[in-house]
Amino acid sequence: MRWWIIVVLAVAVLVTACSAMNSPGRFADRNPYLEPKDTNAIDFFKMRWFGDEVWADQQAELAEQPDLVPQQAVDLTLLQSPTTTPQITWLGHATFLLQHNGVNVLTDPILTDRASPFRFAGPERLQPAPLEVAELPPIDLVIISHNHYDHLDTATITALGPDVTYLVPLGLTEWFTDLGIPTENVHAFDWWQAQQFDSVTATATPSQHWSARSLWDKNDSLWVSWHLTIDDWQVWFAGDTGYNEVQFKEIGSKFPDIDDALVPIGAYLPRWFMQPQHINPAEAVLMHNDIGAARSYAMHWGTYQLAAEGLAQTKRDLSDARQTYQASEDTLRLLAIGETVTVTP
């Protein structure tokens, strides 16, 4: 076997795309609305490289993809001196900067070239990161949804440093303290657990996913979505998740006045493999409706090639979903990477 095949197999095991769900692990029973499915990283490797599905990065379409996701220069002045109303900046994938009344929150920060444990292999950014960590305003809180490499990036967390407060799912505290982050700056949450941080109330809410960073830690840490109240502004961050008809309606019932939701729309094909853990655009619209958000913004797409669909197909599927469910223009708005929008609570 050539060395590059070994690397690809290792990446398939270690990065985000797909491994077994409901496999042994501390939190293996935390997907109550999902039938156990006996798939693993080897199945993903076979499907990815030897299956019938043709991935977008094997097509000419990939050469056109950067144009399908606009990227604009970040307004660094606006980030350092935000307006008096809440503002949201998309930095690619599931990374947003949320700012309101002097509070700066980052979601699942990854500003590196690859979503991978390796610098030389694994999913690579389709476009460069829109800024560096040093260009961010002082960050107060970082919220982490789970430990996959496209959501928990060692280099970015290291650059953010030990003085930030990190809100993480159960089972991840040691990962942060091993990087030299003080225990008192890492707060681990179970589903529905809430905690106050000055003007921010953070609640870990359910999601349907799984966790692993190696062959030996499947489902040893939890996966969550997040509800944040920052003064008078309510934001819900979906993290990475499959869809079910129960949990997201429960979130919407508990938090009936969500202003803005950050919802994934990418990495959903082939459905026979991806559906348990990644929603497609149609399910993203359903999720928007379930939680009852006034507005929502698309994420988890356009940054790394993590599944079979291309960006043009994602946009087509989102357009079809909006039409099918008669969704408004404020449903899953597509931002440019680097774009900042101001919102009204």
Secondary structure, 3 states (H helix, E strand, C coil): CCHHHHHHHHHHHHCCCCCCECCCCCCCCCCCCCCCECCCHHHHHHHHHHCCCCCHHHCHHHHHHHHHCCECCCCHHHHHCCCCCCEEEECCCCCEEEEECCEEEEECCCCCCECCCCCCCCCEECCCCCCCHHHCCCCCEEECCCCCCCCCCHHHHHHHCCCCEEEEECCCHHHHHCCCCCHHHEEEECCCCEEEECCEEEEEECCCCCCCCCCCCCCCCCCCEEEEEECCEEEEECCCCCCCCCHHHHHHHHCCCCCEEEEECCCCCCHHHHCCCCCCHHHHHHHHHHHCCCEEEEECCCCECCCCCCHHHHHHHHHHHHHHCCCCCCCCECCCECCEEECCC
